Amino acid sequence: MINIQNKKKVGDFVNFGLYYEKAISDKKIKKSELARKIGITRQTLSTNIEKWKAGREPNIKTIKKYLEPLGIDIKKFLKNM
């Protein structure tokens, strides 16, 4: 599991865009491969990450959809928020 204790925070919340970008890097997966697993284009994935980094947070359904292909359990993720 990705350690979110040292991640940049926005207010009292971990910024999902920064967290997700780090998770991709830690898992050593290409964005194109990840996008395919999610069912979107690489450009859409990159655009969403940039939106999240800018402060627009995804809903729970989207978080789950994006975490599952990385093997990150949403319950553990939310517990550590």
Backbone torsions as a table, in degrees:
resi	resn	phi	psi	omega
1	MET	NA	141.8	178.5
2	ILE	-69.4	133.8	178.0
3	ASN	-80.1	114.3	-178.6
4	ILE	-95.8	-1.0	-179.0
5	GLN	-62.0	-32.3	-176.4
6	ASN	-102.1	11.8	-178.7
7	LYS	-81.5	154.9	176.7
8	LYS	-66.6	142.1	-177.7
9	LYS	-119.8	150.8	173.2
10	VAL	-113.8	112.9	-173.7
11	GLY	63.2	-128.0	179.1
12	ASP	-99.5	8.6	-175.3
13	PHE	-116.2	145.9	173.0
14	VAL	-70.0	133.8	177.6
15	ASN	-72.7	116.9	-175.5
16	PHE	-62.9	-36.2	179.5
17	GLY	-61.8	-45.2	178.4
18	LEU	-67.0	-42.6	177.7
19	TYR	-59.4	-47.2	-175.4
20	TYR	-66.8	-41.4	178.1
21	GLU	-60.7	-41.3	178.2
22	LYS	-67.0	-39.8	178.8
23	ALA	-61.9	-41.5	178.0
24	ILE	-60.9	-45.9	179.7
25	SER	-62.9	-45.8	-179.0
26	ASP	-63.7	-35.3	-179.5
27	LYS	-81.7	-9.2	178.6
28	LYS	55.3	49.0	178.6
29	ILE	-116.0	140.5	178.3
30	LYS	-74.5	143.7	179.5
31	LYS	-60.1	-35.0	179.8
32	SER	-64.9	-40.3	178.6
33	GLU	-68.0	-43.6	178.7
34	LEU	-62.5	-44.9	179.2
35	ALA	-58.8	-41.5	178.6
36	ARG	-61.4	-42.6	179.4
37	LYS	-65.1	-33.7	179.0
38	ILE	-77.1	-29.4	-179.1
39	GLY	96.7	28.9	178.8
40	ILE	-132.4	175.6	176.6
41	THR	-85.0	160.5	176.7
42	ARG	-61.2	-37.2	179.4
43	GLN	-64.0	-41.7	177.6
44	THR	-63.1	-41.9	177.5
45	LEU	-59.1	-49.2	-179.4
46	SER	-62.9	-41.2	178.5
47	THR	-62.6	-44.4	179.5
48	ASN	-63.2	-42.8	179.0
49	ILE	-60.7	-43.1	179.1
50	GLU	-64.3	-39.9	176.8
51	LYS	-61.7	-43.8	-179.0
52	TRP	-66.3	-40.1	178.4
53	LYS	-63.3	-30.8	179.9
54	ALA	-79.3	-5.2	175.4
55	GLY	115.5	-7.2	177.3
56	ARG	-83.4	111.8	-174.8
57	GLU	-90.9	141.1	177.8
58	PRO	-75.8	161.6	175.6
59	ASN	-81.0	171.6	-176.4
60	ILE	-59.9	-41.2	179.9
61	LYS	-60.3	-42.6	179.9
62	THR	-68.3	-43.5	178.6
63	ILE	-57.1	-46.7	179.9
64	LYS	-60.9	-45.6	-178.9
65	LYS	-59.7	-37.4	-177.4
66	TYR	-84.1	-28.9	-179.5
67	LEU	-79.4	-36.0	-175.1
68	GLU	-54.5	-45.8	-179.6
69	PRO	-65.2	-17.0	177.4
70	LEU	-92.1	-2.4	179.9
71	GLY	74.6	25.1	179.9
72	ILE	-101.5	122.5	-179.6
73	ASP	-73.6	124.5	-176.8
74	ILE	-63.6	-34.5	179.8
75	LYS	-64.2	-43.9	177.1
76	LYS	-65.8	-40.5	178.2
77	PHE	-59.0	-50.2	-177.7
78	LEU	-66.2	-35.3	179.0
79	LYS	-62.3	-35.4	-178.6
80	ASN	-85.3	-1.7	179.4
81	MET	-73.9	NA	NA
